[in-house]
Amino acid sequence: MATEIRVPTLGESVSEATVGTWFKKVGDAIKADEPILELETDKVTIEVPAPASGTLSEIVAAAGETVGLGALLGQIAEGAAAAAPAAAAPAAAPVQPAPAAAPVAAAAASSSASVSTMPPAPAASKMLAENSLSADQIDGSGKRGQVLKGDVIAAVARGISAPAAAPAAAPAAARGPSTVEDASREERVKMTRLRQTIAKRLKDAQNTAAMLTTYNEVDMKAVMDLRNKYKDIFEKKHGVKLGFMGFFTKAVTHALKELPAVNAEIDGTDLIYKNYCHVGVAVGTDKGLVVPIVRDADQMSIAEIEKEIGRLGKAARDGQLSMADMQGGTFTISNGGVYGSLMSSPILNAPQSGILGMHKIQERPVAIGGQVVIRPMMYLALSYDHRIVDGKEAVTFLVRVKESLEDPERLVLDL
């Protein structure tokens, strides 16, 4: 008896995924709950565990194929030798006598059947339409000859053109050909679904929002002195290191309560004000930028915030973020300083109306009380949607963050 492997629930508003890597091949033994493949969604990569022990007898959805909720991915047969009959079938095939022309006829019939029985994958259909191509122009690599998105990408890269009867595709959208010398030194890699979503969302934010950035700088000496004084006691008591993100997150929640427009979003002709602070913390991973959420950060202590950021950061790097970890953010903090950035203008994480950019702490000469002194300074950047946030509100927000960080006792006393 075979056990089906199907697409699990992917999370709110996620209805499809792309099959990533299969960790097992047909014939491999599988243990229950062992990860057997990964699915790439618009937000996270999800590992699919085996629903039962046995042998992987069939892979229905190949890597690169787009699948919907509940779609069949493969099947697991009972026992270690369950795939033996399937493996033996090709060896038995040559024994069957047939006329000389039969293999050609059979191949033609098989080719015809693969085209007619399986329509192109949804992502492939969209790309076929965009390039004015038809499925019968492309050899499908999917189950029963199904044309997958990767097949279309490869065909376009080879220079396949639309049928003569169809209007010629506009050449402007295509990449210009490389020279023979350069082509051998190039590598074409398919964008992951996450990277495609990042690209689309960032461009949509630029096209939709009236985005503007305001800047300020903050003297980090008070925070650094407080951190150096208590970091050992803090780590011993709470089991987590005292970093800067706890202070910044707490300072942001204080400012959001005073300037609620920065914590709001636009929905059509309505403004939605959030009476809670779910702060997203941008984390760079080898698969792209993700923004896990510290939920109800305004109700948490600095120690609780540091613990949650630590958990989310580890989960992001290990590819273990859940959909719940990624949804519902009302404001985002991006720390380019960890990579050495001195100044940048962050792009909004739509539909949010504000994002704070942190940067490198660098010693600079500043004037204090009529004297030039050396202080550890950081530039701050607030990008905001000018459709909902006025310039006065944006500047005031950033000033409040600066005041909290330069006098961190305000965070403890909730001032």
NUVOMAR-404533 format. One line per 5 residues: number of its first residue (from 1); their letters; for each residue x, y, z of N, C-alpha, C. Coordinates in steps of 0.2 Angstrom, whole numbers. Example, Ala and Ser with C-alpha at 12.3 -4.5 7.8 and 13.67 -1.06 7.14 Angstrom:
REM NUVOMAR-404533
1> as> 66/-28/39/62/-22/39/66/-16/39; 64/-11/35/68/-5/36/64/0/39
END
This chain:
REM NUVOMAR-404533
1> matei> 4/-6/0/0/0/0/4/6/0; 3/11/-5/7/17/-5/4/23/-1; 9/27/2/7/33/5/9/39/1; 4/43/0/5/49/-4/9/55/0; 13/58/-4/16/64/-1/13/70/-5
6> rvptl> 10/74/-1/6/80/-4/9/87/-1; 7/92/-4/9/99/-2/5/100/4; 9/102/10/6/104/16/3/111/16; -1/113/21/-3/120/22/3/124/22; 3/129/18/9/134/17/8/140/21
11> gesvs> 3/142/24/2/148/28/-3/153/24; -5/158/28/-10/162/26/-8/166/19; -12/166/15/-12/170/8/-7/166/4; -4/160/5/1/157/1/-3/151/-2; -4/151/-9/-8/146/-12/-4/141/-16
16> eatvg> 2/143/-18/7/138/-22/14/139/-20; 18/134/-22/25/134/-21/28/131/-27; 35/132/-27/39/128/-32/43/123/-29; 43/117/-32/47/111/-29/54/113/-30; 58/113/-24/65/114/-24/69/108/-25
21> twfkk> 73/106/-20/77/100/-20/74/94/-17; 74/88/-21/72/82/-18/79/79/-15; 78/78/-8/84/75/-5/84/67/-6; 79/64/-8/79/57/-10/78/56/-17; 80/50/-20/78/48/-27/74/42/-26
26> vgdai> 71/40/-32/66/34/-32/71/28/-30; 68/24/-26/71/18/-23/75/19/-17; 76/25/-14/79/26/-8/74/25/-2; 77/22/3/73/20/9/72/27/13; 66/27/16/64/34/20/62/32/26
31> kadep> 63/36/31/61/35/38/55/40/39; 50/39/43/45/43/45/47/50/48; 45/56/45/46/62/48/53/65/45; 57/61/41/63/63/38/62/68/33; 65/73/32/64/78/27/66/75/20
36> ilele> 61/75/15/63/72/9/63/77/3; 60/83/4/61/88/-1/60/95/2; 61/100/-2/59/107/1/55/110/-5; 51/114/-2/46/119/-6/48/126/-5; 49/130/-11/50/137/-10/44/141/-11
41> tdkvt> 42/145/-6/36/149/-7/38/156/-8; 34/161/-8/36/168/-9/39/170/-3; 39/167/3/42/170/9/47/166/12; 46/159/12/51/155/15/52/148/12; 57/145/13/58/138/11/56/133/16
46> ievpa> 52/128/14/49/124/19/51/116/17; 53/113/22/55/106/21/49/102/22; 48/97/18/42/92/18/44/86/21; 42/84/27/44/77/30/40/72/27; 43/66/28/40/60/25/34/58/30
51> pasgt> 28/57/27/22/55/31/23/48/34; 27/43/31/28/37/33/35/34/31; 36/28/34/43/25/32/41/20/26; 47/19/23/46/15/17/51/16/12; 49/16/5/54/17/0/50/22/-5
56> lseiv> 54/27/-7/51/32/-12/50/28/-19; 44/27/-20/42/24/-26/41/28/-32; 39/34/-31/38/38/-37/39/46/-35; 41/50/-40/42/57/-39/37/60/-44; 32/63/-42/27/65/-47/28/73/-49
61> aaage> 30/77/-44/32/84/-45/39/85/-45; 42/86/-51/50/87/-51/52/94/-49; 58/94/-48/61/101/-46/60/106/-51; 58/112/-48/56/117/-53/49/118/-55; 45/113/-53/38/113/-55/34/117/-49
66> tvglg> 29/121/-52/24/124/-47/18/120/-45; 17/120/-39/12/115/-36/7/119/-32; 1/117/-31/-4/120/-27/-5/117/-20; -9/119/-16/-10/116/-10/-13/109/-11; -11/104/-7/-13/98/-7/-11/94/-14
71> allgq> -7/97/-18/-5/93/-24/-1/87/-22; -1/82/-26/3/76/-25/10/77/-28; 15/76/-23/22/77/-24/25/70/-26; 23/65/-23/26/58/-24/23/53/-20; 26/47/-20/23/41/-16/28/37/-13
76> iaega> 26/35/-7/31/30/-3/27/23/-3; 31/18/-5/29/11/-4/31/8/2; 28/3/5/30/0/11/36/-5/9; 40/-5/14/46/-10/13/51/-7/10; 57/-10/11/63/-8/7/64/-10/0
81> aaaap> 60/-15/-2/61/-17/-9/55/-15/-13; 51/-10/-11/45/-8/-14/46/-6/-21; 52/-3/-22/53/0/-29/56/-5/-34; 57/-11/-31/61/-16/-36/57/-17/-42; 51/-18/-42/47/-20/-49/48/-14/-54
86> aaaap> 48/-8/-51/48/-2/-56/55/-2/-59; 60/-3/-54/67/-3/-57/69/-9/-62; 65/-14/-61/67/-20/-65/63/-19/-72; 58/-15/-72/54/-14/-79/59/-12/-85; 63/-8/-84/67/-6/-90/72/-11/-92
91> aaapv> 74/-15/-88/78/-21/-90/75/-26/-94; 68/-27/-92/64/-32/-95/62/-30/-102; 62/-23/-103/59/-21/-110/63/-23/-116; 69/-24/-116/73/-26/-122/71/-33/-124; 69/-37/-120/67/-44/-121/61/-45/-126
96> qpapa> 57/-40/-126/51/-40/-130/52/-39/-137; 51/-44/-142/52/-44/-149/47/-39/-152; 50/-35/-157/46/-30/-160/48/-29/-167; 44/-27/-172/47/-25/-179/51/-19/-178; 56/-18/-183/61/-13/-183/58/-6/-183
101> aapva> 52/-5/-185/49/2/-185/45/3/-179; 44/-2/-175/40/-1/-169/43/4/-164; 50/4/-162/52/9/-158/51/16/-160; 52/17/-166/50/24/-169/43/26/-168; 39/22/-169/31/23/-168/30/24/-161
106> aaaas> 33/19/-157/31/20/-150/34/27/-147; 40/29/-149/42/35/-147/38/41/-149; 35/41/-155/31/46/-157/24/46/-153; 22/40/-152/16/40/-148/17/42/-141; 23/40/-138/24/43/-131/25/50/-131
111> ssasv> 28/53/-136/29/60/-137/22/64/-137; 18/61/-141/11/64/-142/7/64/-136; 8/58/-132/4/57/-126/6/62/-121; 13/63/-121/16/67/-115/13/75/-116; 12/77/-123/10/83/-124/3/84/-122
116> stmpp> -1/79/-124/-8/80/-123/-11/78/-116; -8/74/-112/-10/72/-106/-9/77/-100; -3/80/-101/-1/85/-95/0/92/-98; -5/97/-96/-4/104/-98/2/107/-95; 5/112/-97/11/115/-94/9/117/-87
121> apaas> 14/117/-83/14/120/-76/11/127/-76; 8/130/-71/5/136/-71/11/142/-72; 16/141/-69/22/146/-70/24/146/-77; 25/139/-80/27/139/-87/22/142/-92; 16/141/-91/10/144/-95/11/151/-95
126> kmlae> 12/154/-90/13/162/-89/19/164/-93; 25/160/-93/31/162/-96/30/161/-104; 26/155/-106/25/154/-113/21/160/-116; 16/162/-112/12/168/-115/16/174/-116; 20/175/-111/25/181/-111/29/181/-117
131> nslsa> 32/175/-119/36/175/-124/33/172/-131; 26/172/-131/23/170/-137/25/164/-140; 26/159/-135/28/152/-137/22/147/-135; 22/141/-138/17/136/-137/21/130/-134; 17/126/-130/20/121/-126/23/115/-131
136> dqidg> 20/115/-137/23/109/-142/29/111/-145; 32/117/-143/38/119/-146/44/117/-141; 42/115/-135/47/113/-130/46/106/-127; 52/103/-126/52/96/-123/51/97/-116; 46/94/-113/45/95/-106/49/90/-102
141> sgkrg> 51/92/-96/55/87/-92/51/85/-86; 45/87/-85/41/85/-79/38/78/-80; 34/77/-76/30/70/-76/26/70/-82; 26/64/-85/23/63/-92/24/68/-97; 30/71/-97/32/76/-102/29/83/-101
146> qvlkg> 27/84/-94/24/91/-93/30/96/-94; 28/102/-97/33/108/-98/33/112/-91; 39/112/-89/40/116/-82/43/123/-84; 43/127/-79/46/134/-80/53/134/-82; 57/129/-79/64/128/-81/65/127/-88
151> dviaa> 60/123/-91/61/121/-98/60/127/-102; 55/131/-100/54/137/-104/60/142/-104; 63/143/-98/69/147/-97/74/144/-101; 75/138/-101/81/135/-105/80/136/-112; 73/135/-115/72/136/-122/73/143/-124
156> vargi> 71/148/-120/72/155/-121/79/157/-122; 83/154/-117/90/155/-117/94/152/-123; 91/147/-126/93/144/-132/92/148/-138; 87/153/-137/85/157/-143/79/155/-147; 75/150/-144/69/148/-147/64/154/-148
161> sapaa> 61/154/-154/57/160/-156/50/157/-157; 45/162/-157/38/161/-158/37/158/-165; 31/154/-166/30/151/-172/29/157/-178; 30/155/-184/30/160/-189/23/163/-190; 18/160/-188/11/163/-189/10/168/-184
166> apaaa> 14/168/-178/12/172/-172/16/178/-173; 14/184/-171/18/190/-171/25/189/-168; 30/193/-170/36/192/-168/37/195/-161; 40/192/-156/41/194/-149/45/201/-149; 44/205/-145/48/211/-145/55/210/-142
171> paaar> 60/211/-146/67/209/-145/69/214/-139; 66/219/-137/69/224/-132/69/221/-125; 64/216/-124/64/213/-117/69/207/-116; 72/205/-122/77/200/-121/84/202/-120; 88/198/-116/95/200/-115/99/199/-121
176> gpstv> 104/204/-122/108/204/-128/113/198/-128; 115/195/-134/119/189/-134/126/191/-131; 129/186/-128/136/187/-126/141/185/-132; 147/188/-131/152/185/-136/154/178/-135; 157/175/-139/159/168/-139/163/167/-133
181> edasr> 168/172/-132/173/172/-127/170/173/-120; 165/177/-120/162/178/-113/157/173/-111; 153/170/-116/148/165/-115/151/159/-111; 157/157/-112/160/151/-109/162/153/-102; 162/159/-100/164/161/-93/158/164/-89
186> eervk> 152/163/-92/146/165/-88/142/159/-86; 138/160/-80/134/155/-77/127/157/-77; 122/154/-79/115/156/-79/112/151/-73; 110/155/-68/106/151/-63/99/154/-62; 95/149/-61/88/151/-60/87/155/-53
191> mtrlr> 83/160/-53/82/164/-47/77/159/-43; 79/159/-36/74/156/-32/67/160/-32; 62/156/-29/56/159/-29/56/165/-24; 60/164/-18/61/169/-13/64/176/-16; 70/175/-20/73/180/-24/68/184/-29
196> qtiak> 64/180/-32/60/183/-37/55/188/-33; 52/185/-27/48/189/-23/51/195/-20; 57/194/-18/60/200/-15/61/206/-21; 63/204/-27/64/208/-32/57/212/-34; 52/208/-34/45/211/-36/43/215/-31
201> rlkda> 43/213/-24/41/217/-19/44/224/-18; 51/224/-19/55/230/-18/53/235/-24; 52/232/-30/50/236/-36/43/239/-35; 39/235/-33/32/237/-31/32/243/-26; 36/242/-21/36/247/-16/38/254/-19
206> qntaa> 43/254/-23/45/260/-26/40/263/-31; 36/258/-35/31/261/-39/25/263/-36; 23/260/-30/17/262/-27/17/268/-22; 22/267/-17/23/272/-12/26/278/-14; 24/284/-10/28/290/-11/33/290/-6
211> mltty> 39/287/-8/44/285/-3/49/291/-2; 50/293/4/55/298/5/59/296/11; 65/298/12/70/296/17/72/303/21; 72/302/28/75/308/32/81/305/36; 86/309/38/92/306/41/93/310/47
216> nevdm> 97/307/52/99/310/58/105/306/60; 108/308/66/114/304/68/113/303/76; 116/298/79/115/297/86/121/295/89; 122/298/95/128/297/99/127/291/103; 131/285/101/130/279/104/134/278/111
221> kavmd> 137/283/113/141/282/119/137/280/125; 131/282/126/127/280/132/125/273/132; 123/271/126/121/264/125/127/259/126; 133/261/123/139/257/123/141/257/130; 141/262/134/143/262/141/139/257/145
226> lrnky> 132/258/144/127/254/148/128/247/146; 129/245/140/130/238/137/137/235/140; 142/239/140/149/237/143/148/235/150; 144/239/154/144/239/161/140/233/163; 135/231/160/130/226/162/130/220/157
231> kdife> 134/219/152/133/214/147/135/207/150; 140/206/155/141/200/158/136/198/163; 133/202/167/128/201/171/121/199/167; 120/203/162/114/202/158/114/195/155; 120/193/152/121/186/149/120/181/154
236> kkhgv> 123/182/160/122/176/165/115/175/167; 111/181/168/105/180/170/100/178/165; 100/181/159/95/179/154/98/174/148; 104/172/148/106/167/144/107/169/137; 107/176/136/108/179/129/112/185/129
241> klgfm> 116/186/124/120/192/124/116/199/123; 119/204/127/116/211/126/118/214/120; 114/215/115/117/218/109/113/225/108; 114/228/102/111/234/101/104/234/99; 102/228/96/95/228/93/89/228/98
246> gfftk> 91/226/104/86/227/109/84/234/111; 90/238/111/89/245/113/85/249/107; 87/247/101/84/250/95/77/248/94; 75/242/95/68/240/95/64/243/100; 66/243/106/63/247/111/62/254/110
251> avtha> 67/257/107/66/264/106/61/266/100; 61/261/95/56/262/90/49/261/92; 48/256/97/41/255/99/39/261/103; 43/265/107/41/271/110/39/276/105; 43/277/100/42/282/95/35/280/91
256> lkelp> 34/274/90/28/272/86/22/274/90; 22/273/97/16/275/101/15/282/100; 20/287/100/19/294/99/17/296/92; 20/292/87/18/294/80/15/288/77; 8/287/78/5/281/76/5/281/68
261> avnae> 5/286/64/5/286/57/11/282/54; 16/282/58/22/278/55/21/270/56; 16/269/60/14/262/62/8/260/58; 6/264/53/-1/262/50/1/260/43; -5/259/39/-4/257/32/-10/259/28
266> idgtd> -10/260/22/-15/262/17/-19/256/14; -25/256/15/-29/250/11/-34/254/7; -33/255/1/-38/258/-4/-38/266/-2; -44/268/1/-45/274/3/-45/275/10; -44/269/14/-44/269/21/-37/269/24
271> liykn> -36/272/30/-30/271/34/-31/266/40; -27/262/40/-27/257/46/-22/258/51; -24/260/57/-19/262/62/-18/255/67; -12/253/68/-11/247/72/-10/249/79; -14/247/83/-13/248/90/-8/242/94
276> ychvg> -3/240/90/1/235/92/8/236/88; 13/234/90/20/235/87/23/228/85; 22/226/79/25/219/77/31/222/73; 37/222/76/43/224/72/47/219/69; 48/220/62/52/216/58/59/217/58
281> vavgt> 63/212/59/70/213/59/73/210/53; 76/214/48/79/211/42/85/207/43; 85/201/41/91/196/42/93/194/35; 99/194/33/102/192/27/104/185/28; 102/181/23/104/173/23/107/172/16
286> dkglv> 109/166/15/112/164/9/107/163/3; 101/163/5/95/163/0/92/170/-1; 94/175/2/91/181/1/89/184/8; 86/190/7/84/194/13/77/192/16; 77/190/22/70/189/25/69/193/31
291> vpivr> 63/194/33/61/199/38/56/196/43; 59/192/48/55/189/53/53/194/58; 47/192/62/44/197/66/44/196/73; 46/201/77/46/201/84/39/204/86; 34/200/88/27/201/89/26/205/96
296> dadqm> 22/210/96/21/213/102/27/216/105; 32/218/102/38/221/104/37/226/109; 32/230/109/31/235/114/29/233/121; 27/226/121/25/223/128/31/219/130; 37/219/127/42/215/129/48/219/132
301> siaei> 52/216/137/58/219/140/63/219/135; 69/222/136/75/222/131/77/215/131; 77/211/137/80/204/137/75/200/133; 69/201/133/64/196/129/65/198/122; 66/204/120/67/206/113/74/203/111
306> ekeig> 79/203/115/85/200/112/85/192/112; 81/189/116/80/182/115/76/180/109; 71/184/108/67/183/102/71/184/95; 75/189/95/79/191/89/84/185/88; 87/183/94/91/177/93/88/171/90
311> rlgka> 82/170/93/79/164/90/77/164/83; 75/170/81/73/171/74/79/171/69; 84/175/71/90/175/67/93/168/66; 93/164/71/96/157/70/91/153/65; 84/154/66/80/150/62/80/152/55
316> ardgq> 82/159/54/82/161/47/89/158/44; 94/158/47/100/156/44/100/148/43; 96/145/47/95/137/46/90/136/42; 86/141/39/80/139/35/75/136/38; 74/138/45/68/135/49/63/140/50
321> lsmad> 63/146/47/57/150/49/50/148/47; 45/149/51/39/147/49/35/153/46; 29/151/43/25/157/40/23/162/46; 22/159/52/20/163/57/25/168/59; 31/166/58/37/170/60/38/176/55
326> mqggt> 34/176/49/36/181/44/30/186/43; 24/184/46/18/188/44/16/193/49; 13/199/47/10/203/51/14/209/54; 20/210/51/24/216/53/21/223/52; 22/227/57/20/234/56/25/239/55
331> ftisn> 31/237/56/37/242/55/43/237/55; 48/240/51/54/236/50/61/240/52; 66/236/55/72/238/56/77/235/52; 82/238/48/87/235/44/94/237/46; 98/233/48/104/235/51/110/233/46
336> ggvyg> 111/238/41/117/238/37/123/239/40; 124/241/46/130/242/49/134/236/51; 131/230/51/134/224/52/138/222/46; 137/225/40/141/224/34/146/229/33; 146/234/37/150/240/36/147/246/33
341> slmss> 141/246/32/138/252/28/138/258/33; 140/264/30/140/270/34/134/274/33; 130/273/27/124/277/25/121/274/20; 114/273/20/110/270/15/103/273/16; 99/272/11/92/273/11/88/267/10
346> pilna> 85/264/15/82/258/15/75/258/11; 73/253/8/67/253/4/61/250/8; 55/253/8/50/251/12/48/244/11; 46/241/16/43/234/16/36/234/16; 33/235/10/26/236/9/22/230/12
351> pqsgi> 16/232/15/12/238/15/14/243/21; 20/242/24/21/246/30/23/253/27; 23/258/32/24/265/30/30/267/33; 34/263/36/41/265/38/46/260/39; 52/261/38/58/257/39/64/261/42
356> lgmhk> 67/258/47/73/262/50/79/258/48; 84/262/45/90/259/43/96/261/49; 99/256/52/104/257/56/111/256/52; 116/259/54/122/259/51/128/258/55; 134/258/53/140/257/56/142/262/62
361> iqerp> 144/260/67/146/265/73/153/267/71; 154/273/70/161/275/69/163/281/73; 169/281/75/171/287/79/172/293/75; 169/299/77/170/305/73/170/311/78; 173/316/76/174/322/80/167/326/80
366> vaigg> 164/328/85/158/331/86/159/337/91; 155/342/90/155/348/95/150/347/100; 152/346/107/148/346/113/150/351/118; 145/355/119/147/360/124/152/365/122; 153/366/116/158/371/113/165/368/112
371> qvvir> 165/361/114/172/358/113/171/352/108; 176/351/104/177/346/99/179/339/103; 175/334/103/177/328/106/175/322/101; 178/317/102/178/311/98/172/306/101; 167/305/97/161/301/100/160/295/95
376> pmmyl> 157/289/97/155/284/93/148/286/90; 148/288/84/142/290/80/139/285/75; 132/285/75/129/281/70/124/285/66; 124/285/59/119/288/55/113/284/55; 107/287/56/100/283/56/97/286/49
381> alsyd> 93/282/46/89/284/40/82/281/41; 77/285/41/70/283/41/67/284/34; 65/279/30/61/279/24/54/278/26; 50/282/23/43/282/25/39/284/19; 32/282/19/27/283/14/24/290/15
386> hrivd> 26/295/11/24/302/12/16/302/11; 13/297/8/6/298/7/2/298/14; 5/295/19/2/294/25/6/297/31; 12/298/30/17/301/35/19/308/33; 18/313/36/20/320/35/27/320/37
391> gkeav> 31/325/34/38/326/35/39/328/42; 35/332/45/35/333/52/35/327/57; 30/322/55/30/316/59/36/312/58; 38/311/52/44/307/51/50/310/55; 52/317/54/57/319/58/57/319/65
396> tflvr> 51/320/68/49/319/75/51/312/77; 48/307/73/49/300/75/57/299/76; 61/301/71/68/299/71/71/303/77; 69/309/78/72/313/84/70/309/91; 64/306/91/62/302/97/67/296/98
401> vkesl> 68/293/92/73/287/93/80/289/95; 82/294/92/89/297/94/89/299/102; 83/302/104/83/304/111/83/298/116; 80/293/114/79/287/118/86/283/118; 90/283/113/96/280/113/102/284/116
406> edper> 101/290/116/106/295/119/105/295/126; 99/294/128/98/294/136/94/287/137; 97/281/137/93/275/137/89/274/144; 90/278/149/86/277/155/79/279/153; 78/283/148/71/284/146/67/278/144
411> lvldl> 71/273/141/68/266/139/66/262/145; 70/263/150/68/259/157/62/262/160; 62/269/160/57/273/164/51/274/159; 51/272/153/45/272/149/43/280/148; 49/284/146/48/291/145/48/293/138
END
